[in-house]
């Protein structure tokens, strides 16, 4: 079993980005918007803040109560976006359930040149057509892993578990662009073992600890585990590492796998969008 250590790649990327910021004398600021309380979101935001500090980028976290009205939140996001000092803006997902139906409307407020997460309809449309100069951070993180460890997609059966905004959906689009053979399953899929047993590569971003068990996979597969959940105050991935370790060839650890690399790619997007 070979661990796909995303943190090592991420550290190298951040080191190079720090040099780029200094060389070009860039003065940048990343703003994270958090609505309500979410322990997982707060951990991810701290990771982004630390990455900014390493590179030499200013960071600000702006918190809003879960009780804020939609119109008030919309006005506040518009105000933040209009501030020229804010180079990149992220709305930390998931938002509270009451905003679910209007989530995209809020994401669309972020101007394309400040949308480092690639979640506005404008940037998503360009990404789908292959005309955007950056990739969604999670997509780019997976791309880095495949490239670093020479994992080829050709003639491989790839299974994507989950179809959310941040992981499953953009990765599915990217894999299709790469002419990969893919299947996508979600919470409504029955008998997921049928799909997992036939996959050569599994990419999972569900956030359900131990979802993928050893008996559900074949020998020699690759698992890109992007799911994050908490069990007994510990971060867990979607793969039950104890049982799958006997069968996998490559697997990302949780933590120190895709997460740190995704954060590094987010900072990379911020710099790329602000190059003169």
N, C-alpha and C positions, 0 to 999 in steps of 0.2 A: 504494500500500500504506500502510495506516494502522496504526501500532503501538499496541496496547492497553496503555498503560503503567500497569500495576498498582501499581508502586512509588509513583508520584505520588499515587494515590488512597490507598494505604496510609499514606503520610506524613501526609496530611490527617486520616485516621481516628485515627491515633495522637495527633496534636496535639489533637484534640477529646477523646479519652479521657483525656489528661493533665489537661485542664481539669476533666473530670468527677470524676476521682480527687481532685483538690485541692478542688473545690467541696464534695464530699460527705465529705471527710476520710476516704477509704477506706484501710484498711490491709490489703493483699492480698498473697498469696504464691502463685506458680505453681511446682509441683514437676514436674520431668521425670524419668522413670525410663528409664534406658538399660541394656539387657542385651546384653553382648558388645560387640564393636567393629564399627562400620559408619561409613565415612567420610562417606557421604551424610547419615546420621542425625545425626552430630556437627555438620555444617554447618547443618542445619535447627535443631538445638537452640541453636546460637550465635545464629541469627537470632531465635529466640524470646527468648533472654536479652537481646539488644540492644533488642528491642521493649519488654520489661518495664522496662528501664532508662530508656528514653525516656519512658514513661508514669508511672513512679514506683511500680512494683510490684516486690516482692521476688521473687527467682528462685533456685531451688536445683536442681542436677543431682545425682541419685543414681544411681551406676553399680553394676552387678552383673556379675560374671564370667559368661561363657557357660557355665561349668561348674556354676553353681548348680543345685541340684535344684528340681523344680517346687514341692514342698511348702515348701521354704525361701523361694523367690521369692514364693509365695502369701502366706506369713506376713509377709514384709517389706512387701508391698504393702498388706496389711490394716493393718499398724502405721502406715504412712505416711498411709493414708486416715483413720485414727482421730484423727490429730493435728489439733486444731482450728485450729492456726496455718496449716495448709495449705488455702488457699482453692480451689485448682484443681489437678487432677492429670492428667498425661498419661503414657501408656505409649508410648514412641516405637516406632513400627513401621517396618520389620518386626522381629519377634522372631527369635531363632535358630530354625532349622528344627525342632529337637527339641521346641519348644513350640507348633508349628503347630496340632496337634489340640486343644490346650487354651488357645489364644489368647483365645477369647471368654470362657472361664471367668475368666481373669485380668482382662480388660477389665470384666467384670461386677462386680468387687470395688469399683470406683470408684463412690461414691455419686452419684446423679443430679445433685445440686447442686454437685458438684465435677467432673463429667464435661464438661469444656469442649470436648472433641473429638467429643462425641456418638457414642460407640462402645459404650456399655453397652446391653444389650438393653432396659432400661427406657426410656432416652432415644431409642433407635432406634425403638421401638414408638410413642412419642409423635410422633416426627418423621414416621413413615410415615402416621400418622392426621391429621397437621397440627395437633396440639395442643401441640407444644413451642414455647416462646417464643424459642428460639434455633435457628439452622440449623447443620449441620455446616460448619466453617470453609471448606472448599473450595467447597461449594455457595454459601455467602454471597459468597465472592470472585467467583465467576462471575456471580452476580446483580448485584453492584456494577458489573462490567464491562459487562454488557448494558445496565444502567440508564444508566451514565455516557456510553456511546457510542451510546445509542439503537438498540441491536440488537434487533429484534423477533423473536419466536419464531413468530408467527402465519403459517401456510401455509408454513413452512420444514421441510425434511427434515433432521433432526439425527442425526448419527452419533456414538455414544459408543464409543470404542475402549478396551477394558479394563473389567473389572467388579469391581475391588478395593474393599476396605472404605473407603478414604479418598477415592477419586475416582469411579470409574465407577458403582458401585452406588448411593451416595446421590444422585449427580447424575441418574441415570436415574429414580429415584423422584421427585425434585423436578420434573424435566421433564415427567413424566407428570401430576403434580399440576397443572402449568401448561397441561395439554391440548396439549402439543407432540407432534408426530409423530416418533417416535424409532426408531432401530435400535441394537442393542448387539452388538458383536462382540468376540471374545477370541482367545486363542492357538490355539484349535481351529478357528477360522473359515478356510475355504479361499477363495482368490481375494478378498482384501480390497479389491482395486482396484474390483471391481464395486460395493461399498458406498461407497467413497470418491468415486468418480466421480459418484454420484447424490446426494451430500450437499450441502446449502447451508451447513451449519455442522458442523464436526468438532470434537469435544472428545476429546482423547487424554491418557491418563494411564498409559501403559505403562512408560515408562522405557527405551525402546530408541532410541538416537540415529539420526536420519535415517530413521525408519520410513516417514514420509509424504513421498513424492517429488512433484515437480511434475507428472509425467505421470499421476499417480494422481488428480488433482483437476480440477474444472472452473473456469472463470474466475469471479471475483467472489465466492468463498466466504469464510467466516470460519473461522479455526482458533484454537481455545483450546487451547494446548499446555501441559499440566500435567505431562507426563513429564519426569523428571530423570535424567540419567546422566552419567558422566564419560568423556571421551575425550581422551587426551593432556593429562590434568590440567585440562581445561576442562569446565565445566558445559554439557551439551547437552540440547536438547529432542527431542521425538519427530519434529518437522518438520524436513526438510532445508531450512533457511531460504533457501539460495542458489537452489534450483530452484523452491520454491513461491512465492517473493516476486514472481515475474513474473505470478502468477495471482490471488493472494489480494487481497481488499479490506481485511479486518481480520486481524491476527494478534498474538498475545501474544509478546513477546520472551522469550528464556531466556538469562540470568537477568532479573530486574526485571519479570517479568510477573505470573503468578498467585501465585508463591511468597510475595513480601512481603505481598501482599494477604490471602492465607490466614492468615499469621501475625497480621496486624492483626485479622482476624475472630476468631481464637482469643482474643486479648486482650479483644476486645469481648464475647465470650461469658463470659469470666471475670468481667467487671464486671457484666454483665447478671444472671448467676446469683447474684451477691453483693449486689445492691441490696436495701436493707431496705424 
